[in-house]
Amino acid sequence: PLRESGLVCLSQLDPDHSGSPPSGSQPHWFHTLQVRRLRVQRGRSNSDPLGGNQDQNHFTWKPGLQFGASHSYVSLEKLGEGAYASVYKGISRINGQLVALKVIRMKTEEGLPFTAIREASLLKGLKHANIVVLHDIIHTRESLTFVFEYVQTDLAQYMSQHPGGLHSHNIRIFMFQLLRALCYIHSRRILHRDLKPQNLLISYLGELKMADFGLARSKSIPSQTFSSEVVTLWYRPPDVLLGSTDYSTALDIWGAGCIFIEMLQGAPAFPGDTDVFEQLRKIWTVLGVPSEHSWPGVSQLPNYRPGDRSSLLMGIRLNQLPYKTEDLVQRMLKGVPTDRISAQDSLQHPYFSTLPPPIMHLRDSKTSELIHANTDTR
């Protein structure tokens, strides 16, 4: 069987590489990843929301076509569907590049979902190699379409293709890129508020791209004006589960820590059900139930219940991990939000000391120049 791709410094592979490998000269790992992608069964689109049903290989693109027009893009297949939007793989007739088309349905009485307006507003101002690029916006009477760069898969699909936990070097590279993105948005006082593997896109080069800013908010830090109904339950921190609306960047750090564990062990860190209290019990099993002594003010939060104070230490759960890995996990998954490590400090953690030094000094716009994928056999 093929081994999950390990990520290495690009200079070890091809110092002259830039962008996608040229046709006919792809390295050996490229074909392997292409085969893996073809195994992912995705439903075909029954209709083209942008007015075309043409095959990718049977149409021509026309330089000079305008942005913001539906006829400038053609959808190829449906990739997924959410509460208010469908996502299609598409192609630009302007330049022939693959794109992802997020088609947001207009609500008859309410108009555009506010989450769509918020996502567009925030993404227009975010320019970072580890954040998905919004290329264009198309507004028609029936829908609003966001045209994003096309990225081959997401972290959830990637982990499902490599059960039992990812290669340790891949985890390090993915976590470094995730924390780079968090450091960038947090420095601009933006919270993502919905970190989960499905919202982290992975390219065949091993680039990680943060996506889906529908729940993101720009805020002054700290603030007490936000809803506790944020973040998918499994990745929601205990302070938010307890009903706190006084949260800040620590909200995203907890989610990143949960994703860290999921990549390490091949299963979610705290897989609860739809009940907030059951989710809290799973967290308390690992961290212990907090008290006023360990977490001043916790007893005043709406969902606080003293309950059983028995605890399994985090070290028992992760006792097979190297010290540096376990230490970073523990610093990210502190129950008290003010005790959690920041994204900026996480990037300086010894866990990342084995990465090539140039990676530590990448400009915001750079990633692929130093990160590449490599596949070998097990």
Secondary structure as a PSIPRED ss2 file (coil, helix, strand):
# PSIPRED VFORMAT (PSIPRED V4.0)

   1 P C   1.000  0.000  0.000
   2 L E   0.000  0.000  1.000
   3 R C   1.000  0.000  0.000
   4 E C   1.000  0.000  0.000
   5 S C   1.000  0.000  0.000
   6 G E   0.000  0.000  1.000
   7 L E   0.000  0.000  1.000
   8 V E   0.000  0.000  1.000
   9 C E   0.000  0.000  1.000
  10 L H   0.000  1.000  0.000
  11 S H   0.000  1.000  0.000
  12 Q H   0.000  1.000  0.000
  13 L C   1.000  0.000  0.000
  14 D C   1.000  0.000  0.000
  15 P C   1.000  0.000  0.000
  16 D C   1.000  0.000  0.000
  17 H C   1.000  0.000  0.000
  18 S C   1.000  0.000  0.000
  19 G C   1.000  0.000  0.000
  20 S C   1.000  0.000  0.000
  21 P C   1.000  0.000  0.000
  22 P C   1.000  0.000  0.000
  23 S C   1.000  0.000  0.000
  24 G C   1.000  0.000  0.000
  25 S C   1.000  0.000  0.000
  26 Q C   1.000  0.000  0.000
  27 P C   1.000  0.000  0.000
  28 H H   0.000  1.000  0.000
  29 W H   0.000  1.000  0.000
  30 F H   0.000  1.000  0.000
  31 H H   0.000  1.000  0.000
  32 T H   0.000  1.000  0.000
  33 L H   0.000  1.000  0.000
  34 Q H   0.000  1.000  0.000
  35 V H   0.000  1.000  0.000
  36 R H   0.000  1.000  0.000
  37 R H   0.000  1.000  0.000
  38 L H   0.000  1.000  0.000
  39 R H   0.000  1.000  0.000
  40 V C   1.000  0.000  0.000
  41 Q C   1.000  0.000  0.000
  42 R C   1.000  0.000  0.000
  43 G C   1.000  0.000  0.000
  44 R C   1.000  0.000  0.000
  45 S C   1.000  0.000  0.000
  46 N C   1.000  0.000  0.000
  47 S C   1.000  0.000  0.000
  48 D C   1.000  0.000  0.000
  49 P C   1.000  0.000  0.000
  50 L C   1.000  0.000  0.000
  51 G C   1.000  0.000  0.000
  52 G C   1.000  0.000  0.000
  53 N C   1.000  0.000  0.000
  54 Q C   1.000  0.000  0.000
  55 D C   1.000  0.000  0.000
  56 Q C   1.000  0.000  0.000
  57 N C   1.000  0.000  0.000
  58 H C   1.000  0.000  0.000
  59 F C   1.000  0.000  0.000
  60 T C   1.000  0.000  0.000
  61 W C   1.000  0.000  0.000
  62 K C   1.000  0.000  0.000
  63 P C   1.000  0.000  0.000
  64 G C   1.000  0.000  0.000
  65 L C   1.000  0.000  0.000
  66 Q C   1.000  0.000  0.000
  67 F C   1.000  0.000  0.000
  68 G C   1.000  0.000  0.000
  69 A C   1.000  0.000  0.000
  70 S H   0.000  1.000  0.000
  71 H H   0.000  1.000  0.000
  72 S H   0.000  1.000  0.000
  73 Y E   0.000  0.000  1.000
  74 V E   0.000  0.000  1.000
  75 S E   0.000  0.000  1.000
  76 L E   0.000  0.000  1.000
  77 E E   0.000  0.000  1.000
  78 K E   0.000  0.000  1.000
  79 L E   0.000  0.000  1.000
  80 G E   0.000  0.000  1.000
  81 E E   0.000  0.000  1.000
  82 G C   1.000  0.000  0.000
  83 A C   1.000  0.000  0.000
  84 Y C   1.000  0.000  0.000
  85 A E   0.000  0.000  1.000
  86 S E   0.000  0.000  1.000
  87 V E   0.000  0.000  1.000
  88 Y E   0.000  0.000  1.000
  89 K E   0.000  0.000  1.000
  90 G E   0.000  0.000  1.000
  91 I E   0.000  0.000  1.000
  92 S E   0.000  0.000  1.000
  93 R C   1.000  0.000  0.000
  94 I C   1.000  0.000  0.000
  95 N C   1.000  0.000  0.000
  96 G C   1.000  0.000  0.000
  97 Q C   1.000  0.000  0.000
  98 L E   0.000  0.000  1.000
  99 V E   0.000  0.000  1.000
 100 A E   0.000  0.000  1.000
 101 L E   0.000  0.000  1.000
 102 K E   0.000  0.000  1.000
 103 V E   0.000  0.000  1.000
 104 I E   0.000  0.000  1.000
 105 R E   0.000  0.000  1.000
 106 M C   1.000  0.000  0.000
 107 K E   0.000  0.000  1.000
 108 T C   1.000  0.000  0.000
 109 E C   1.000  0.000  0.000
 110 E C   1.000  0.000  0.000
 111 G E   0.000  0.000  1.000
 112 L C   1.000  0.000  0.000
 113 P C   1.000  0.000  0.000
 114 F H   0.000  1.000  0.000
 115 T H   0.000  1.000  0.000
 116 A H   0.000  1.000  0.000
 117 I H   0.000  1.000  0.000
 118 R H   0.000  1.000  0.000
 119 E H   0.000  1.000  0.000
 120 A H   0.000  1.000  0.000
 121 S H   0.000  1.000  0.000
 122 L H   0.000  1.000  0.000
 123 L H   0.000  1.000  0.000
 124 K C   1.000  0.000  0.000
 125 G C   1.000  0.000  0.000
 126 L C   1.000  0.000  0.000
 127 K C   1.000  0.000  0.000
 128 H C   1.000  0.000  0.000
 129 A C   1.000  0.000  0.000
 130 N C   1.000  0.000  0.000
 131 I E   0.000  0.000  1.000
 132 V C   1.000  0.000  0.000
 133 V C   1.000  0.000  0.000
 134 L E   0.000  0.000  1.000
 135 H E   0.000  0.000  1.000
 136 D E   0.000  0.000  1.000
 137 I E   0.000  0.000  1.000
 138 I E   0.000  0.000  1.000
 139 H E   0.000  0.000  1.000
 140 T C   1.000  0.000  0.000
 141 R C   1.000  0.000  0.000
 142 E C   1.000  0.000  0.000
 143 S E   0.000  0.000  1.000
 144 L E   0.000  0.000  1.000
 145 T E   0.000  0.000  1.000
 146 F E   0.000  0.000  1.000
 147 V E   0.000  0.000  1.000
 148 F E   0.000  0.000  1.000
 149 E E   0.000  0.000  1.000
 150 Y C   1.000  0.000  0.000
 151 V C   1.000  0.000  0.000
 152 Q C   1.000  0.000  0.000
 153 T E   0.000  0.000  1.000
 154 D E   0.000  0.000  1.000
 155 L H   0.000  1.000  0.000
 156 A H   0.000  1.000  0.000
 157 Q H   0.000  1.000  0.000
 158 Y H   0.000  1.000  0.000
 159 M H   0.000  1.000  0.000
 160 S H   0.000  1.000  0.000
 161 Q H   0.000  1.000  0.000
 162 H C   1.000  0.000  0.000
 163 P C   1.000  0.000  0.000
 164 G C   1.000  0.000  0.000
 165 G C   1.000  0.000  0.000
 166 L C   1.000  0.000  0.000
 167 H C   1.000  0.000  0.000
 168 S H   0.000  1.000  0.000
 169 H H   0.000  1.000  0.000
 170 N H   0.000  1.000  0.000
 171 I H   0.000  1.000  0.000
 172 R H   0.000  1.000  0.000
 173 I H   0.000  1.000  0.000
 174 F H   0.000  1.000  0.000
 175 M H   0.000  1.000  0.000
 176 F H   0.000  1.000  0.000
 177 Q H   0.000  1.000  0.000
 178 L H   0.000  1.000  0.000
 179 L H   0.000  1.000  0.000
 180 R H   0.000  1.000  0.000
 181 A H   0.000  1.000  0.000
 182 L H   0.000  1.000  0.000
 183 C H   0.000  1.000  0.000
 184 Y H   0.000  1.000  0.000
 185 I H   0.000  1.000  0.000
 186 H H   0.000  1.000  0.000
 187 S H   0.000  1.000  0.000
 188 R C   1.000  0.000  0.000
 189 R C   1.000  0.000  0.000
 190 I E   0.000  0.000  1.000
 191 L E   0.000  0.000  1.000
 192 H C   1.000  0.000  0.000
 193 R C   1.000  0.000  0.000
 194 D C   1.000  0.000  0.000
 195 L C   1.000  0.000  0.000
 196 K C   1.000  0.000  0.000
 197 P H   0.000  1.000  0.000
 198 Q H   0.000  1.000  0.000
 199 N H   0.000  1.000  0.000
 200 L E   0.000  0.000  1.000
 201 L E   0.000  0.000  1.000
 202 I E   0.000  0.000  1.000
 203 S C   1.000  0.000  0.000
 204 Y C   1.000  0.000  0.000
 205 L C   1.000  0.000  0.000
 206 G C   1.000  0.000  0.000
 207 E C   1.000  0.000  0.000
 208 L E   0.000  0.000  1.000
 209 K E   0.000  0.000  1.000
 210 M E   0.000  0.000  1.000
 211 A C   1.000  0.000  0.000
 212 D C   1.000  0.000  0.000
 213 F C   1.000  0.000  0.000
 214 G C   1.000  0.000  0.000
 215 L C   1.000  0.000  0.000
 216 A C   1.000  0.000  0.000
 217 R E   0.000  0.000  1.000
 218 S E   0.000  0.000  1.000
 219 K C   1.000  0.000  0.000
 220 S C   1.000  0.000  0.000
 221 I C   1.000  0.000  0.000
 222 P C   1.000  0.000  0.000
 223 S C   1.000  0.000  0.000
 224 Q C   1.000  0.000  0.000
 225 T C   1.000  0.000  0.000
 226 F C   1.000  0.000  0.000
 227 S C   1.000  0.000  0.000
 228 S C   1.000  0.000  0.000
 229 E C   1.000  0.000  0.000
 230 V C   1.000  0.000  0.000
 231 V C   1.000  0.000  0.000
 232 T C   1.000  0.000  0.000
 233 L H   0.000  1.000  0.000
 234 W H   0.000  1.000  0.000
 235 Y H   0.000  1.000  0.000
 236 R C   1.000  0.000  0.000
 237 P C   1.000  0.000  0.000
 238 P H   0.000  1.000  0.000
 239 D H   0.000  1.000  0.000
 240 V H   0.000  1.000  0.000
 241 L H   0.000  1.000  0.000
 242 L C   1.000  0.000  0.000
 243 G C   1.000  0.000  0.000
 244 S C   1.000  0.000  0.000
 245 T C   1.000  0.000  0.000
 246 D C   1.000  0.000  0.000
 247 Y C   1.000  0.000  0.000
 248 S C   1.000  0.000  0.000
 249 T C   1.000  0.000  0.000
 250 A H   0.000  1.000  0.000
 251 L H   0.000  1.000  0.000
 252 D H   0.000  1.000  0.000
 253 I H   0.000  1.000  0.000
 254 W H   0.000  1.000  0.000
 255 G H   0.000  1.000  0.000
 256 A H   0.000  1.000  0.000
 257 G H   0.000  1.000  0.000
 258 C H   0.000  1.000  0.000
 259 I H   0.000  1.000  0.000
 260 F H   0.000  1.000  0.000
 261 I H   0.000  1.000  0.000
 262 E H   0.000  1.000  0.000
 263 M H   0.000  1.000  0.000
 264 L H   0.000  1.000  0.000
 265 Q H   0.000  1.000  0.000
 266 G C   1.000  0.000  0.000
 267 A C   1.000  0.000  0.000
 268 P C   1.000  0.000  0.000
 269 A C   1.000  0.000  0.000
 270 F C   1.000  0.000  0.000
 271 P C   1.000  0.000  0.000
 272 G C   1.000  0.000  0.000
 273 D C   1.000  0.000  0.000
 274 T C   1.000  0.000  0.000
 275 D C   1.000  0.000  0.000
 276 V H   0.000  1.000  0.000
 277 F H   0.000  1.000  0.000
 278 E H   0.000  1.000  0.000
 279 Q H   0.000  1.000  0.000
 280 L H   0.000  1.000  0.000
 281 R H   0.000  1.000  0.000
 282 K H   0.000  1.000  0.000
 283 I H   0.000  1.000  0.000
 284 W H   0.000  1.000  0.000
 285 T H   0.000  1.000  0.000
 286 V H   0.000  1.000  0.000
 287 L H   0.000  1.000  0.000
 288 G C   1.000  0.000  0.000
 289 V C   1.000  0.000  0.000
 290 P C   1.000  0.000  0.000
 291 S C   1.000  0.000  0.000
 292 E C   1.000  0.000  0.000
 293 H C   1.000  0.000  0.000
 294 S C   1.000  0.000  0.000
 295 W C   1.000  0.000  0.000
 296 P C   1.000  0.000  0.000
 297 G C   1.000  0.000  0.000
 298 V H   0.000  1.000  0.000
 299 S H   0.000  1.000  0.000
 300 Q H   0.000  1.000  0.000
 301 L C   1.000  0.000  0.000
 302 P C   1.000  0.000  0.000
 303 N C   1.000  0.000  0.000
 304 Y C   1.000  0.000  0.000
 305 R C   1.000  0.000  0.000
 306 P C   1.000  0.000  0.000
 307 G C   1.000  0.000  0.000
 308 D C   1.000  0.000  0.000
 309 R C   1.000  0.000  0.000
 310 S C   1.000  0.000  0.000
 311 S C   1.000  0.000  0.000
 312 L C   1.000  0.000  0.000
 313 L C   1.000  0.000  0.000
 314 M H   0.000  1.000  0.000
 315 G H   0.000  1.000  0.000
 316 I H   0.000  1.000  0.000
 317 R H   0.000  1.000  0.000
 318 L C   1.000  0.000  0.000
 319 N C   1.000  0.000  0.000
 320 Q C   1.000  0.000  0.000
 321 L C   1.000  0.000  0.000
 322 P C   1.000  0.000  0.000
 323 Y H   0.000  1.000  0.000
 324 K H   0.000  1.000  0.000
 325 T H   0.000  1.000  0.000
 326 E H   0.000  1.000  0.000
 327 D H   0.000  1.000  0.000
 328 L H   0.000  1.000  0.000
 329 V H   0.000  1.000  0.000
 330 Q H   0.000  1.000  0.000
 331 R H   0.000  1.000  0.000
 332 M H   0.000  1.000  0.000
 333 L C   1.000  0.000  0.000
 334 K C   1.000  0.000  0.000
 335 G C   1.000  0.000  0.000
 336 V C   1.000  0.000  0.000
 337 P H   0.000  1.000  0.000
 338 T H   0.000  1.000  0.000
 339 D H   0.000  1.000  0.000
 340 R C   1.000  0.000  0.000
 341 I C   1.000  0.000  0.000
 342 S C   1.000  0.000  0.000
 343 A H   0.000  1.000  0.000
 344 Q H   0.000  1.000  0.000
 345 D H   0.000  1.000  0.000
 346 S H   0.000  1.000  0.000
 347 L H   0.000  1.000  0.000
 348 Q C   1.000  0.000  0.000
 349 H C   1.000  0.000  0.000
 350 P H   0.000  1.000  0.000
 351 Y H   0.000  1.000  0.000
 352 F H   0.000  1.000  0.000
 353 S C   1.000  0.000  0.000
 354 T C   1.000  0.000  0.000
 355 L C   1.000  0.000  0.000
 356 P C   1.000  0.000  0.000
 357 P H   0.000  1.000  0.000
 358 P H   0.000  1.000  0.000
 359 I H   0.000  1.000  0.000
 360 M H   0.000  1.000  0.000
 361 H H   0.000  1.000  0.000
 362 L C   1.000  0.000  0.000
 363 R C   1.000  0.000  0.000
 364 D C   1.000  0.000  0.000
 365 S C   1.000  0.000  0.000
 366 K C   1.000  0.000  0.000
 367 T C   1.000  0.000  0.000
 368 S C   1.000  0.000  0.000
 369 E C   1.000  0.000  0.000
 370 L C   1.000  0.000  0.000
 371 I E   0.000  0.000  1.000
 372 H E   0.000  0.000  1.000
 373 A E   0.000  0.000  1.000
 374 N E   0.000  0.000  1.000
 375 T C   1.000  0.000  0.000
 376 D C   1.000  0.000  0.000
 377 T E   0.000  0.000  1.000
 378 R C   1.000  0.000  0.000
